[in-house]
Amino acid sequence: VRFIWSDPLSVERALDAIHDENGGGEALFIGKVRRHNQGKVIRHLFYECHTPMAESEIEKILAEMFARWPLRKIHVEHRIGKLEVGDIAVIVAVSAEHRKEAIEACRYGIDEVKHRVPIWKKEVSESGEEWIGTCSPDPEQDG
Amino acid sequence: MAVKVELFAAFAEYAGTREVVVSFHTGMTNSDLWKEILLNYPKLASIPPLFAVRNEFVRKESLLNDGDTVLVFPPVSGG
């Protein structure tokens, strides 16, 4: 399993990966680069990660999701490198027999990926460059 | 008697380097290591560091061993 990609992410790949004949409910979260952030006009984002630790931390998150909910399949992919506005930065996809556990687990998955996985983004906007989370007053507002 | 430090993201950019070598002393913790680094790279003091050794997060009070490689991460901001 490979979670970190320098190539464009694929919703189709994610949906194929979570397909399961008992997967009656599928939840999909797609995080994209948006044009405006905290009043700034974004030109692009640059993502860096520590790949071995990012891969193992995502592996742990998946294990927690499987332990907490009766899920069929999970697929996570996160992109690194230069991303333009509208590009997909992260996908979390979950299948389960029913919608409730699929939606709850998907929400948990994206929240934990954002909070724990060693990935960092630098925002390049019309007003300059800034590593997010280092001097922002409210890092929860970053995405 | 040395510890290798690998810097990431904002730390690497602000320090102008991805790798720093610091001399090791017995009883040295990650906090001690960071204080040594800040002497040479004071600009890094504005960001709270996360430490990892052998690809596992460790506490700032954790003791280091001679020859360790310490990864120093800024707060994460993926997604």
Backbone of each chain as ProteinMPNN parsed JSONL, in Angstrom:
{"seq_chain_A": "VRFIWSDPLSVERALDAIHDENGGGEALFIGKVRRHNQGKVIRHLFYECHTPMAESEIEKILAEMFARWPLRKIHVEHRIGKLEVGDIAVIVAVSAEHRKEAIEACRYGIDEVKHRVPIWKKEVSESGEEWIGTCSPDPEQDG", "coords_chain_A": {"N_chain_A": [[0.859, -1.205, 0.0], [0.525, 2.192, -0.823], [0.595, 5.407, 0.292], [1.439, 8.007, -0.117], [1.773, 10.258, -2.698], [3.404, 11.627, -5.551], [2.346, 12.094, -7.913], [-0.73, 13.134, -9.635], [-3.723, 12.693, -7.669], [-6.36, 10.179, -7.566], [-9.75, 9.88, -7.803], [-11.216, 7.855, -8.924], [-9.508, 5.672, -8.656], [-9.519, 5.484, -5.879], [-12.221, 4.848, -5.374], [-12.403, 2.404, -6.712], [-10.675, 0.949, -5.103], [-12.005, 0.711, -2.654], [-14.204, -0.716, -3.263], [-16.567, -3.218, -2.542], [-18.364, -6.19, -2.217], [-20.07, -6.345, -0.072], [-20.141, -3.785, 0.708], [-22.277, -1.6, 1.367], [-22.463, 1.031, 1.927], [-20.644, 3.852, 1.048], [-18.178, 6.231, 1.892], [-16.671, 9.246, 0.99], [-14.038, 11.462, 1.213], [-12.739, 14.378, -0.18], [-10.05, 16.455, -0.328], [-9.266, 19.638, -1.484], [-7.145, 22.079, -3.11], [-7.808, 25.395, -2.402], [-8.815, 28.627, -3.71], [-8.826, 30.945, -2.057], [-7.471, 31.826, 1.118], [-7.765, 32.802, 4.366], [-8.083, 35.487, 3.598], [-6.134, 35.745, 1.697], [-4.94, 35.478, -1.693], [-4.451, 32.558, -3.295], [-1.668, 31.242, -5.013], [-0.254, 28.812, -5.468], [0.237, 25.66, -3.719], [2.802, 24.102, -1.803], [3.722, 20.905, -0.918], [5.436, 19.033, 1.526], [6.845, 16.016, 2.872], [7.719, 13.563, 5.42], [8.385, 10.69, 4.205], [8.622, 7.829, 5.113], [7.667, 7.969, 7.813], [5.225, 9.217, 7.444], [3.853, 7.31, 5.933], [3.793, 5.189, 7.82], [2.37, 6.334, 9.915], [-0.13, 6.827, 8.764], [-0.819, 4.209, 8.275], [-1.216, 3.37, 10.935], [-3.462, 4.92, 11.6], [-5.366, 3.811, 9.894], [-5.532, 1.256, 11.03], [-6.643, 1.91, 13.504], [-9.136, 2.846, 12.66], [-10.265, 0.516, 11.568], [-10.397, -0.94, 13.929], [-12.278, 0.405, 15.394], [-14.669, 0.722, 14.003], [-17.021, -1.351, 12.172], [-15.781, -1.957, 9.312], [-15.495, -2.346, 5.73], [-13.539, -1.719, 3.614], [-10.712, 0.539, 3.325], [-9.302, 3.417, 1.874], [-6.601, 5.572, 1.468], [-5.071, 8.448, 0.159], [-2.449, 10.802, -0.249], [-1.19, 13.761, -1.599], [2.035, 15.075, -2.55], [4.453, 17.72, -3.174], [4.222, 20.253, -5.753], [1.128, 21.846, -5.856], [-1.668, 22.971, -7.661], [-4.346, 25.426, -7.568], [-7.454, 23.868, -7.092], [-6.474, 21.344, -7.46], [-6.416, 17.97, -6.161], [-5.584, 17.32, -2.863], [-5.785, 15.434, -0.878], [-7.316, 12.253, -0.289], [-9.763, 10.41, 1.394], [-11.276, 7.382, 1.628], [-13.939, 5.202, 2.381], [-15.487, 2.063, 2.852], [-18.399, 0.378, 4.036], [-20.838, -1.801, 5.596], [-23.047, -0.271, 6.156], [-24.18, 3.187, 6.057], [-23.674, 4.793, 8.347], [-21.365, 3.989, 9.866], [-19.485, 4.192, 7.834], [-19.442, 6.937, 7.224], [-18.774, 8.094, 9.724], [-16.247, 6.933, 10.214], [-14.793, 7.86, 8.037], [-14.739, 10.586, 8.533], [-13.251, 10.596, 10.92], [-10.865, 9.54, 9.904], [-9.9, 11.536, 8.054], [-9.611, 13.694, 9.791], [-7.627, 12.742, 11.575], [-5.496, 12.288, 9.829], [-4.903, 14.909, 9.108], [-4.116, 15.923, 11.585], [-1.949, 14.411, 12.587], [-0.122, 13.257, 10.748], [3.145, 13.438, 9.417], [3.278, 15.776, 7.371], [3.689, 18.737, 5.545], [2.583, 21.979, 4.529], [3.368, 24.6, 2.305], [2.221, 27.765, 1.671], [1.829, 29.596, -1.21], [1.155, 32.744, -1.997], [-0.406, 35.755, -3.328], [0.526, 37.587, -1.584], [2.913, 36.62, -0.636], [5.061, 34.009, 0.762], [4.33, 31.269, 2.941], [4.835, 28.936, 5.519], [2.373, 26.81, 6.542], [0.83, 26.603, 9.731], [2.974, 27.314, 11.235], [3.133, 30.007, 11.946], [0.59, 30.826, 11.913], [-2.262, 32.176, 13.511], [-4.429, 30.554, 14.067], [-4.233, 27.404, 13.501], [-6.167, 25.586, 12.797], [-7.664, 26.675, 10.885], [-6.526, 26.253, 8.473], [-7.252, 24.51, 6.477]], "CA_chain_A": [[0.0, 0.0, 0.0], [1.297, 3.427, -0.905], [-0.325, 6.5, 0.628], [1.991, 9.303, -0.503], [1.914, 10.31, -4.156], [3.803, 12.896, -6.153], [1.493, 12.238, -9.105], [-2.106, 13.519, -9.283], [-4.542, 11.679, -6.998], [-7.425, 9.678, -8.422], [-10.994, 9.484, -7.146], [-11.59, 6.565, -9.497], [-8.654, 4.661, -8.007], [-10.0, 5.334, -4.502], [-13.506, 4.132, -5.394], [-12.095, 1.005, -7.073], [-9.994, 0.295, -3.978], [-12.918, 0.415, -1.533], [-15.351, -1.501, -3.722], [-16.709, -4.481, -1.82], [-19.755, -6.614, -2.487], [-20.874, -6.042, 1.109], [-20.012, -2.367, 1.007], [-23.527, -0.939, 0.995], [-22.294, 2.478, 2.11], [-19.288, 4.34, 0.82], [-17.982, 7.649, 2.199], [-15.478, 9.731, 0.293], [-13.669, 12.853, 1.454], [-11.734, 14.895, -1.109], [-9.548, 17.779, 0.055], [-8.703, 20.316, -2.657], [-6.511, 23.389, -2.921], [-8.779, 26.433, -2.748], [-8.242, 29.895, -4.195], [-8.641, 31.942, -1.004], [-7.258, 31.369, 2.489], [-7.559, 33.896, 5.318], [-7.982, 36.763, 2.896], [-5.057, 35.746, 0.708], [-5.233, 34.834, -2.976], [-3.444, 31.504, -3.399], [-1.112, 30.905, -6.337], [-0.159, 27.358, -5.398], [0.734, 25.126, -2.454], [3.873, 23.116, -1.924], [3.66, 19.945, 0.19], [6.613, 18.215, 1.823], [6.55, 15.054, 3.937], [8.721, 12.546, 5.729], [7.599, 9.584, 3.657], [8.473, 6.617, 5.94], [6.804, 8.195, 8.977], [3.866, 9.51, 6.966], [3.253, 6.021, 5.57], [3.5, 4.364, 9.0], [1.328, 6.988, 10.717], [-1.407, 6.561, 8.088], [-1.087, 2.788, 8.557], [-1.781, 3.313, 12.298], [-4.812, 5.507, 11.554], [-6.236, 2.799, 9.276], [-5.748, 0.191, 12.029], [-7.596, 2.458, 14.488], [-10.467, 2.898, 12.032], [-10.779, -0.866, 11.499], [-10.671, -1.417, 15.291], [-13.364, 1.164, 15.997], [-15.918, 0.559, 13.239], [-17.033, -2.528, 11.302], [-15.603, -1.434, 7.956], [-15.053, -3.3, 4.712], [-12.243, -1.308, 3.063], [-10.312, 1.95, 3.473], [-8.236, 3.851, 0.958], [-6.141, 6.939, 1.735], [-3.911, 8.916, -0.602], [-2.106, 12.212, -0.012], [-0.222, 14.189, -2.609], [3.093, 16.004, -2.158], [5.003, 18.496, -4.293], [3.517, 21.508, -6.064], [-0.285, 21.656, -6.212], [-2.354, 24.175, -8.119], [-5.729, 25.582, -7.104], [-8.346, 22.876, -7.693], [-5.884, 19.996, -7.38], [-6.772, 17.183, -4.983], [-4.439, 17.142, -1.962], [-5.964, 14.241, -0.044], [-8.562, 11.481, -0.426], [-10.027, 9.337, 2.356], [-12.459, 6.664, 1.146], [-14.267, 4.115, 3.303], [-16.718, 1.321, 2.593], [-18.919, -0.385, 5.169], [-22.15, -2.328, 5.223], [-24.053, 0.788, 6.28], [-23.642, 4.539, 5.911], [-23.276, 5.46, 9.593], [-19.956, 3.718, 10.187], [-18.648, 4.696, 6.739], [-19.307, 8.403, 7.355], [-18.035, 8.4, 10.961], [-14.846, 6.521, 10.062], [-14.183, 8.755, 7.054], [-14.496, 11.837, 9.256], [-12.123, 10.332, 11.821], [-9.666, 9.354, 9.092], [-9.347, 12.794, 7.53], [-9.172, 14.511, 10.931], [-6.358, 12.228, 12.099], [-4.453, 12.546, 8.82], [-4.519, 16.316, 9.203], [-3.534, 16.253, 12.888], [-0.826, 13.568, 13.041], [0.809, 12.728, 9.747], [4.177, 14.445, 9.125], [3.179, 16.42, 6.061], [3.629, 20.185, 5.752], [2.32, 22.722, 3.292], [3.745, 26.009, 2.182], [1.251, 28.48, 0.851], [2.409, 30.669, -2.014], [0.019, 33.598, -2.341], [-0.01, 37.038, -3.914], [1.211, 38.379, -0.561], [4.182, 36.007, -0.215], [5.105, 32.577, 1.052], [4.218, 30.989, 4.377], [4.599, 27.552, 5.934], [1.147, 26.785, 7.342], [0.964, 25.964, 11.038], [4.134, 27.8, 11.976], [2.879, 31.304, 12.563], [-0.82, 31.137, 11.795], [-2.862, 32.229, 14.838], [-5.35, 29.438, 14.252], [-3.885, 26.413, 12.479], [-7.344, 24.817, 12.381], [-8.289, 27.358, 9.747], [-5.684, 26.152, 7.283], [-7.793, 23.712, 5.392]], "C_chain_A": [[0.883, 1.239, 0.0], [0.324, 4.595, -0.718], [0.129, 7.853, 0.076], [2.32, 9.287, -1.996], [2.462, 11.661, -4.595], [3.064, 13.117, -7.465], [0.083, 12.655, -8.668], [-2.881, 12.361, -8.649], [-5.724, 11.309, -7.891], [-8.622, 9.208, -7.608], [-11.428, 8.101, -7.637], [-10.801, 5.423, -8.845], [-9.147, 4.395, -6.584], [-11.295, 4.531, -4.459], [-13.312, 2.665, -5.775], [-11.539, 0.259, -5.867], [-10.947, -0.073, -2.847], [-14.125, -0.402, -1.973], [-15.378, -2.852, -3.019], [-18.158, -4.914, -1.986], [-20.658, -6.456, -1.266], [-20.761, -4.584, 1.541], [-21.255, -1.624, 0.533], [-23.45, 0.564, 1.157], [-20.843, 2.855, 1.884], [-19.241, 5.821, 1.168], [-16.65, 8.077, 1.603], [-15.236, 11.175, 0.686], [-12.565, 13.227, 0.477], [-11.323, 16.277, -0.618], [-8.843, 18.404, -1.133], [-8.042, 21.631, -2.269], [-7.514, 24.461, -3.332], [-8.081, 27.766, -3.036], [-7.929, 30.88, -3.064], [-8.407, 31.288, 0.35], [-6.929, 32.567, 3.351], [-7.26, 35.222, 4.606], [-6.887, 36.827, 1.839], [-5.503, 35.025, -0.568], [-4.101, 33.834, -3.252], [-2.989, 31.316, -4.843], [-0.946, 29.393, -6.442], [0.271, 26.95, -3.99], [1.889, 24.185, -2.757], [3.834, 22.222, -0.692], [4.958, 19.167, 0.291], [6.214, 17.185, 2.879], [7.788, 14.248, 4.288], [8.047, 11.232, 5.376], [7.516, 8.353, 4.574], [7.545, 6.821, 7.14], [5.375, 8.533, 8.574], [3.155, 8.202, 6.624], [2.891, 5.232, 6.829], [2.418, 5.011, 9.872], [-0.05, 6.773, 10.081], [-1.803, 5.097, 8.303], [-1.737, 2.632, 9.942], [-3.22, 3.838, 12.317], [-5.791, 4.494, 10.951], [-6.551, 1.678, 10.273], [-6.748, 0.655, 13.094], [-9.021, 2.489, 13.926], [-11.079, 1.496, 11.971], [-11.138, -1.392, 12.887], [-11.952, -0.794, 15.846], [-14.718, 0.982, 15.311], [-15.863, -0.739, 12.421], [-16.978, -2.092, 9.83], [-15.244, -2.563, 6.998], [-13.654, -2.896, 4.213], [-11.996, 0.189, 3.298], [-9.233, 2.236, 2.431], [-7.895, 5.307, 1.274], [-5.018, 7.251, 0.753], [-3.72, 10.409, -0.372], [-1.028, 12.605, -1.006], [0.833, 15.097, -1.981], [3.648, 16.691, -3.412], [4.173, 19.751, -4.525], [2.093, 21.215, -6.516], [-0.906, 22.993, -6.588], [-3.756, 24.234, -7.51], [-6.626, 24.592, -7.859], [-7.78, 21.469, -7.673], [-6.348, 19.298, -6.101], [-5.509, 16.939, -4.156], [-4.548, 15.845, -1.17], [-7.312, 13.583, -0.359], [-8.617, 10.471, 0.706], [-11.331, 8.68, 1.912], [-12.673, 5.421, 2.004], [-15.519, 3.399, 2.8], [-17.08, 0.503, 3.832], [-20.269, -0.941, 4.742], [-23.193, -1.215, 5.209], [-23.393, 2.169, 6.332], [-23.054, 5.115, 7.188], [-21.793, 5.245, 9.879], [-19.034, 4.219, 9.074], [-18.383, 6.191, 6.921], [-18.483, 8.761, 8.592], [-16.546, 8.079, 10.798], [-14.114, 7.44, 9.087], [-13.82, 10.086, 7.716], [-13.292, 11.708, 10.191], [-10.823, 10.254, 11.021], [-9.074, 10.665, 8.606], [-8.866, 13.682, 8.674], [-7.806, 14.049, 11.44], [-5.222, 12.447, 11.101], [-3.967, 13.989, 8.947], [-3.77, 16.634, 10.502], [-2.213, 15.565, 13.182], [0.232, 13.245, 12.017], [1.85, 13.797, 9.387], [4.217, 14.882, 7.666], [3.032, 17.915, 6.347], [3.335, 20.875, 4.441], [2.778, 24.157, 3.4], [2.784, 26.649, 1.199], [1.987, 29.579, 0.1], [1.245, 31.506, -2.527], [0.532, 34.891, -2.947], [0.713, 37.903, -2.885], [2.482, 37.721, -0.03], [4.06, 34.526, 0.053], [5.008, 32.356, 2.555], [4.017, 29.494, 4.61], [3.399, 27.546, 6.875], [1.399, 26.048, 8.658], [2.129, 26.488, 11.85], [3.892, 29.157, 12.607], [1.427, 31.737, 12.401], [-1.451, 31.169, 13.19], [-3.805, 31.059, 15.101], [-5.11, 28.38, 13.185], [-5.075, 25.582, 12.022], [-8.011, 25.441, 11.152], [-7.562, 27.085, 8.439], [-6.282, 25.294, 6.185], [-8.916, 22.878, 5.95]], "O_chain_A": [[1.866, 1.316, 0.737], [-0.638, 4.747, -1.47], [-0.692, 8.737, -0.168], [3.047, 8.42, -2.482], [2.051, 12.705, -4.089], [3.143, 14.193, -8.059], [-0.265, 12.55, -7.492], [-2.719, 11.204, -9.037], [-6.051, 12.021, -8.841], [-8.524, 8.264, -6.824], [-11.938, 7.287, -6.867], [-11.346, 4.366, -8.528], [-9.193, 3.251, -6.134], [-11.457, 3.645, -3.62], [-13.977, 1.786, -5.227], [-11.875, -0.901, -5.629], [-10.724, -1.064, -2.151], [-14.976, -0.744, -1.152], [-14.361, -3.537, -2.911], [-19.071, -4.092, -1.904], [-21.882, -6.435, -1.404], [-21.232, -4.205, 2.614], [-21.28, -1.084, -0.573], [-24.267, 1.297, 0.598], [-19.932, 2.255, 2.455], [-20.136, 6.582, 0.798], [-15.645, 7.372, 1.698], [-16.112, 12.023, 0.52], [-11.583, 12.501, 0.32], [-12.162, 17.171, -0.506], [-7.945, 17.804, -1.725], [-8.348, 22.216, -1.23], [-8.014, 24.454, -4.457], [-6.93, 27.989, -2.66], [-6.906, 31.565, -3.095], [-9.069, 30.308, 0.693], [-5.945, 33.267, 3.112], [-6.337, 35.957, 4.957], [-6.729, 37.844, 1.164], [-6.317, 34.103, -0.535], [-2.944, 34.221, -3.42], [-3.8, 31.241, -5.765], [-1.436, 28.769, -7.383], [0.627, 27.798, -3.171], [1.948, 23.56, -3.816], [3.904, 22.706, 0.438], [5.509, 18.704, -0.708], [5.335, 17.453, 3.697], [8.777, 14.248, 3.554], [7.237, 10.715, 6.146], [6.409, 7.865, 4.8], [6.73, 5.952, 7.45], [4.426, 8.179, 9.275], [1.994, 8.01, 6.983], [1.801, 4.665, 6.906], [1.633, 4.303, 10.503], [-1.03, 6.558, 10.793], [-2.979, 4.788, 8.491], [-2.684, 1.864, 10.106], [-4.088, 3.263, 12.974], [-6.911, 4.339, 11.44], [-7.686, 1.209, 10.354], [-7.599, -0.12, 13.531], [-9.984, 2.193, 14.632], [-12.255, 1.308, 12.282], [-12.064, -2.19, 13.028], [-12.631, -1.4, 16.675], [-15.769, 1.073, 15.944], [-14.783, -1.174, 12.023], [-18.012, -1.887, 9.196], [-14.748, -3.609, 7.416], [-12.697, -3.653, 4.376], [-12.926, 0.982, 3.447], [-8.373, 1.4, 2.153], [-8.777, 6.163, 1.341], [-4.125, 6.432, 0.536], [-4.681, 11.175, -0.307], [-0.069, 11.865, -1.224], [0.562, 15.798, -1.006], [3.354, 16.299, -4.542], [3.509, 20.248, -3.617], [1.875, 20.435, -7.443], [-0.697, 24.006, -5.921], [-4.278, 23.238, -7.009], [-6.572, 24.489, -9.085], [-8.52, 20.501, -7.848], [-6.635, 19.944, -5.093], [-4.507, 16.429, -4.658], [-3.538, 15.229, -0.831], [-8.301, 14.255, -0.651], [-7.646, 9.757, 0.957], [-12.367, 9.34, 1.829], [-11.734, 4.688, 2.313], [-16.486, 4.034, 2.378], [-16.219, 0.013, 4.562], [-20.784, -0.605, 3.675], [-24.099, -1.204, 4.375], [-22.202, 2.292, 6.616], [-22.059, 5.838, 7.144], [-21.054, 6.202, 10.108], [-17.907, 4.631, 9.352], [-17.249, 6.652, 6.789], [-17.602, 9.619, 8.53], [-15.69, 8.867, 11.199], [-12.944, 7.76, 9.294], [-12.742, 10.636, 7.491], [-12.433, 12.587, 10.247], [-9.808, 10.829, 11.412], [-7.869, 10.884, 8.733], [-7.837, 14.348, 8.553], [-6.929, 14.872, 11.705], [-4.1, 12.76, 11.501], [-2.766, 14.255, 8.899], [-2.899, 17.504, 10.524], [-1.419, 16.09, 13.962], [1.379, 12.983, 12.379], [1.486, 14.934, 9.086], [5.041, 14.439, 6.865], [2.334, 18.309, 7.281], [3.768, 20.433, 3.377], [2.606, 24.826, 4.419], [2.562, 26.171, 0.087], [2.685, 30.395, 0.702], [0.457, 31.064, -3.364], [1.739, 35.103, -3.068], [1.427, 38.838, -3.248], [3.071, 38.214, 0.931], [3.103, 33.872, -0.362], [5.529, 33.143, 3.345], [3.157, 28.864, 3.994], [3.421, 28.22, 7.905], [2.078, 25.022, 8.7], [2.267, 26.15, 13.026], [4.396, 29.43, 13.696], [1.073, 32.873, 12.714], [-1.195, 30.265, 13.986], [-3.954, 30.626, 16.244], [-5.694, 28.434, 12.103], [-5.011, 24.938, 10.974], [-8.818, 24.804, 10.475], [-7.94, 27.626, 7.4], [-5.828, 25.369, 5.044], [-9.538, 22.111, 5.216]]}, "seq_chain_B": "MAVKVELFAAFAEYAGTREVVVSFHTGMTNSDLWKEILLNYPKLASIPPLFAVRNEFVRKESLLNDGDTVLVFPPVSGG", "coords_chain_B": {"N_chain_B": [[31.402, 11.228, 18.944], [28.582, 12.356, 18.45], [25.449, 13.745, 17.306], [23.18, 13.436, 14.7], [21.104, 15.727, 13.06], [18.109, 16.036, 11.359], [16.375, 18.372, 9.509], [13.11, 19.643, 8.7], [10.759, 20.99, 6.316], [9.544, 24.115, 7.31], [11.586, 24.448, 9.2], [13.916, 23.568, 7.852], [13.976, 25.392, 5.784], [14.208, 27.882, 7.137], [16.623, 27.505, 8.471], [18.306, 27.167, 6.39], [19.491, 24.827, 5.74], [19.318, 21.219, 5.6], [20.435, 19.459, 7.27], [22.126, 19.057, 10.336], [24.904, 18.726, 12.466], [25.443, 17.894, 15.806], [27.42, 18.045, 18.762], [27.574, 15.295, 21.002], [26.582, 14.683, 24.393], [26.651, 12.761, 27.41], [23.534, 12.02, 28.828], [22.113, 13.781, 27.385], [19.161, 15.316, 26.193], [16.352, 15.583, 23.885], [15.41, 18.189, 24.155], [17.702, 19.489, 25.138], [19.352, 19.199, 22.935], [17.939, 20.728, 21.077], [18.196, 23.279, 22.179], [20.919, 23.715, 21.764], [20.956, 23.823, 18.984], [19.423, 26.086, 18.511], [21.132, 28.078, 19.306], [22.799, 28.443, 17.15], [20.958, 28.782, 15.132], [18.868, 30.91, 15.566], [16.456, 31.762, 14.482], [14.76, 29.633, 14.315], [13.469, 29.4, 16.682], [10.888, 30.327, 16.863], [9.101, 28.36, 16.245], [7.372, 25.521, 17.467], [9.025, 22.464, 18.098], [8.719, 19.025, 16.907], [9.914, 15.834, 17.768], [11.591, 12.985, 16.391], [12.921, 9.701, 16.507], [14.548, 7.024, 14.933], [12.355, 6.774, 13.232], [10.113, 7.014, 14.913], [7.913, 8.984, 16.866], [9.224, 10.87, 19.584], [9.442, 11.966, 23.025], [10.198, 15.318, 24.189], [11.78, 15.229, 26.408], [13.107, 12.88, 26.184], [15.96, 10.749, 26.357], [18.963, 10.925, 24.456], [21.101, 8.905, 22.342], [24.556, 8.43, 21.63], [25.404, 8.972, 18.286], [22.819, 8.849, 17.339], [20.227, 9.651, 14.956], [18.238, 12.418, 14.718], [15.043, 13.408, 13.87], [13.567, 16.471, 13.136], [10.572, 18.029, 13.281], [8.319, 20.587, 12.169], [5.051, 21.782, 13.415], [2.474, 19.72, 12.094], [0.823, 20.028, 8.881], [-0.821, 18.836, 6.971], [-3.235, 17.712, 4.444]], "CA_chain_B": [[30.391, 11.691, 19.914], [27.778, 13.347, 17.728], [24.07, 13.426, 16.947], [22.808, 14.072, 13.432], [19.752, 16.29, 13.114], [17.52, 16.324, 10.053], [15.341, 19.411, 9.626], [12.086, 19.52, 7.663], [9.801, 22.058, 5.989], [9.925, 25.47, 7.713], [12.887, 24.426, 9.893], [14.98, 23.464, 6.851], [14.034, 26.649, 5.035], [14.716, 28.966, 7.987], [18.027, 27.247, 8.811], [19.095, 27.155, 5.161], [20.113, 23.512, 5.602], [18.452, 20.117, 6.039], [21.157, 18.565, 8.173], [23.028, 19.711, 11.28], [25.532, 17.773, 13.39], [25.637, 18.503, 17.125], [28.199, 17.114, 19.587], [26.762, 14.549, 21.963], [27.105, 14.46, 25.745], [25.833, 11.807, 28.158], [22.399, 12.652, 29.502], [21.519, 14.777, 26.475], [17.779, 15.085, 25.768], [15.969, 16.334, 22.678], [15.352, 19.613, 24.515], [19.087, 19.994, 25.179], [19.804, 19.244, 21.545], [17.283, 21.859, 20.413], [18.818, 24.52, 22.689], [22.212, 23.861, 21.054], [20.682, 24.228, 17.601], [18.913, 27.465, 18.496], [22.261, 29.004, 19.448], [23.291, 28.734, 15.796], [19.831, 29.102, 14.235], [17.852, 31.503, 16.461], [15.187, 31.979, 13.781], [13.91, 28.45, 14.48], [12.843, 29.426, 18.015], [9.476, 30.724, 16.796], [8.254, 27.213, 15.89], [7.533, 24.402, 18.405], [9.492, 21.277, 17.385], [8.358, 17.633, 17.212], [11.125, 15.033, 17.582], [11.432, 11.555, 16.088], [14.15, 8.918, 16.408], [14.254, 5.733, 14.289], [11.015, 6.864, 12.644], [9.029, 7.047, 15.904], [7.887, 10.221, 17.646], [9.739, 10.746, 20.953], [9.19, 13.16, 23.834], [11.345, 16.226, 24.211], [12.623, 14.862, 27.552], [13.757, 11.587, 25.927], [17.423, 10.761, 26.288], [19.554, 10.556, 23.176], [22.308, 8.081, 22.35], [25.598, 8.841, 20.693], [25.2, 8.43, 16.94], [21.408, 8.94, 16.925], [19.746, 10.657, 14.006], [16.993, 12.976, 15.24], [14.242, 14.156, 12.901], [12.869, 17.577, 13.808], [9.438, 18.435, 12.452], [7.399, 21.641, 12.629], [3.679, 21.278, 13.524], [2.068, 19.196, 10.788], [-0.222, 20.823, 8.219], [-1.276, 18.137, 5.765], [-4.646, 17.798, 4.088]], "C_chain_B": [[29.535, 12.787, 19.269], [26.368, 12.814, 17.472], [23.77, 14.162, 15.646], [21.351, 14.524, 13.517], [19.278, 16.56, 11.689], [16.34, 17.273, 10.245], [14.376, 19.309, 8.447], [11.284, 20.816, 7.524], [10.322, 23.421, 6.467], [11.293, 25.487, 8.405], [14.037, 24.4, 8.887], [15.125, 24.793, 6.106], [14.647, 27.771, 5.875], [16.192, 28.777, 8.338], [18.919, 27.319, 7.576], [19.848, 25.85, 4.967], [19.145, 22.453, 6.099], [19.136, 19.242, 7.075], [22.135, 19.347, 9.026], [23.625, 18.623, 12.164], [25.849, 18.502, 14.688], [26.45, 17.524, 17.962], [27.333, 16.562, 20.716], [27.422, 14.587, 23.333], [26.139, 13.545, 26.485], [24.729, 12.553, 28.908], [21.677, 13.668, 28.621], [20.09, 14.37, 26.086], [17.521, 15.829, 24.457], [15.9, 17.831, 22.961], [16.745, 20.23, 24.545], [19.624, 20.19, 23.763], [19.244, 20.488, 20.849], [17.878, 23.184, 20.868], [20.148, 24.783, 21.983], [21.98, 24.385, 19.63], [20.235, 25.686, 17.536], [20.029, 28.495, 18.681], [22.775, 29.416, 18.072], [22.192, 29.187, 14.839], [18.684, 29.71, 15.046], [16.483, 31.685, 15.805], [14.219, 30.811, 13.983], [13.11, 28.491, 15.78], [11.359, 29.753, 17.969], [8.538, 29.539, 16.564], [8.453, 26.092, 16.899], [7.931, 23.122, 17.668], [8.847, 19.971, 17.848], [9.596, 16.803, 16.892], [10.769, 13.587, 17.243], [12.816, 10.925, 15.979], [13.769, 7.541, 15.885], [12.792, 5.668, 13.825], [9.867, 6.692, 13.632], [9.093, 8.392, 16.629], [8.417, 9.95, 19.052], [9.474, 12.062, 21.69], [10.435, 14.042, 23.883], [12.293, 15.918, 25.373], [13.377, 13.559, 27.3], [15.267, 11.743, 25.799], [17.891, 10.312, 24.907], [20.751, 9.642, 23.387], [23.294, 8.644, 21.34], [25.333, 8.192, 19.334], [23.757, 8.452, 16.466], [21.238, 9.934, 15.78], [18.382, 11.118, 14.504], [16.297, 13.749, 14.123], [13.509, 15.256, 13.653], [11.83, 18.151, 12.845], [8.754, 19.674, 13.022], [5.998, 21.036, 12.829], [3.176, 20.851, 12.138], [0.929, 20.033, 10.197], [-0.664, 20.158, 6.918], [-2.76, 18.339, 5.515], [-4.942, 18.959, 3.186]], "O_chain_B": [[29.735, 13.977, 19.51], [26.135, 11.606, 17.43], [24.064, 15.35, 15.505], [20.484, 13.788, 13.988], [19.96, 17.229, 10.913], [15.432, 17.012, 11.035], [14.767, 18.937, 7.34], [11.153, 21.606, 8.459], [11.413, 23.837, 6.078], [12.07, 26.423, 8.222], [15.019, 25.123, 9.047], [16.233, 25.255, 5.833], [15.497, 28.52, 5.394], [16.929, 29.751, 8.486], [20.131, 27.507, 7.686], [20.744, 25.768, 4.127], [18.264, 22.734, 6.912], [18.501, 18.384, 7.689], [22.878, 20.19, 8.525], [22.921, 17.696, 12.567], [26.441, 19.581, 14.682], [26.219, 16.317, 17.901], [26.493, 17.253, 21.291], [28.646, 14.531, 23.446], [24.939, 13.556, 26.212], [24.972, 13.583, 29.538], [20.74, 14.332, 29.066], [19.844, 13.227, 25.701], [18.359, 16.598, 23.985], [16.279, 18.646, 22.12], [16.958, 21.337, 24.05], [20.256, 21.197, 23.445], [19.955, 21.2, 20.139], [18.05, 24.104, 20.068], [20.467, 25.923, 21.646], [22.698, 25.258, 19.143], [20.616, 26.425, 16.629], [19.892, 29.646, 18.265], [23.137, 30.571, 17.848], [22.457, 29.887, 13.861], [17.635, 29.082, 15.194], [15.467, 31.753, 16.497], [13.007, 30.972, 13.84], [12.179, 27.707, 15.961], [10.64, 29.486, 18.932], [7.32, 29.684, 16.671], [9.596, 25.729, 17.177], [7.257, 22.726, 16.717], [8.477, 19.823, 19.012], [10.254, 17.028, 15.876], [9.784, 13.04, 17.739], [13.75, 11.518, 15.441], [12.787, 6.953, 16.336], [12.103, 4.663, 13.999], [8.774, 6.275, 13.248], [10.173, 8.879, 16.964], [8.1, 8.92, 19.648], [9.306, 13.117, 21.078], [11.556, 13.589, 23.654], [13.465, 16.293, 25.338], [14.207, 13.166, 28.12], [15.777, 12.707, 25.229], [17.293, 9.438, 24.28], [21.341, 9.606, 24.468], [22.914, 9.25, 20.337], [25.067, 6.993, 19.257], [23.483, 8.112, 15.315], [21.983, 10.906, 15.649], [17.476, 10.306, 14.69], [16.89, 14.635, 13.507], [12.899, 15.003, 14.691], [12.146, 18.671, 11.775], [8.623, 19.796, 14.24], [5.777, 19.886, 12.449], [3.421, 21.53, 11.14], [0.168, 20.666, 10.93], [-0.856, 20.823, 5.9], [-3.448, 19.035, 6.262], [-6.093, 19.162, 2.8]]}, "name": "protein", "num_of_chains": 2, "seq": "VRFIWSDPLSVERALDAIHDENGGGEALFIGKVRRHNQGKVIRHLFYECHTPMAESEIEKILAEMFARWPLRKIHVEHRIGKLEVGDIAVIVAVSAEHRKEAIEACRYGIDEVKHRVPIWKKEVSESGEEWIGTCSPDPEQDGMAVKVELFAAFAEYAGTREVVVSFHTGMTNSDLWKEILLNYPKLASIPPLFAVRNEFVRKESLLNDGDTVLVFPPVSGG"}
